[in-house]
Amino acid sequence: MEINTEKFYVLYDGDCGFCNYWVQWILRRDQKDLLLFASLQSDFGQKFLKSRGLENKIFNTLILWSPEKYYLTKSE
């Protein structure tokens, strides 16, 4: 998968109904097409977590990633 450095990536708990609701809500409103989404359980999400030494079995966080710049996490 090629990384798009012009977009922000949101990694979220794909099994969480609340998280999935908000992902759908945001997608409908992302008129500038700035965001890409991936679940933390996906291959992409797991590679992201492992490459940064982050927890990859408990998914109680949300990550906003700007490639080649930074990533931010928000936990419970």
N, C-alpha and C positions, 0 to 999 in steps of 0.2 A: 504494500500500500504506500502510495506516495503521500508525503506530508505537505499540506498546503500551508505555507507560512503566512498567508494573507488572512487566515481565518482563526477563530478561537475554537478550541475543542472543549466540550463539556463531557466529562466522564462521570457516570452516575450508576447507581445500583439498579440494574436491569430487572431485578425481581421485585422491586419496591413499587407498589401501585401508585403511591403518592408521587414518587420520582417520575414514573412514566406519565402520569397526568400532567405534571409541570413541563416535561420535555415536549409533549404534544402542544401544550398551551404556548410555550415559547416559540416552537416551530411555526405556528400559525401567525405569529406576530413579528417574526424576524424578517422584516421587509427588505432589509439591506443584505440579507443572506450572509451574515457574519459568522454564524455558528455551525459547527458540526458536532454531532453527538455520537458517543459510543458507550456501551455499558462497561462497567469495570470487570464483568465476567467474560467479556468477549476476548478473542485473541489479541486484538489491538489494546484493550484495557489491561490485560494481564502483562503484555510486553512492556507497556508504559510503567506499570507499577514495579515490576521486577527490575527494570533498567535503572530505577531510581531508589531501589532498596526500600520501597514502601510496602505496607501490609497488602497481601494479595489474596487473602481468604475471608476477611471481614470487610464488608462493603458499606460501612456506616459513614461514608464521606462523599463529598462532591468535589470534583477537581475541575478547575478552569485552567486551561493550558494555552499559552501563546507560544508556538514553536520558536525555538532559538532565542526566547526572551525569558519566560518565567512560567511557573505554575503555582496556583494557589489551592489550598485544600480547606474545606469546611466540614468539620465533624459535628456530631451531636453536641 
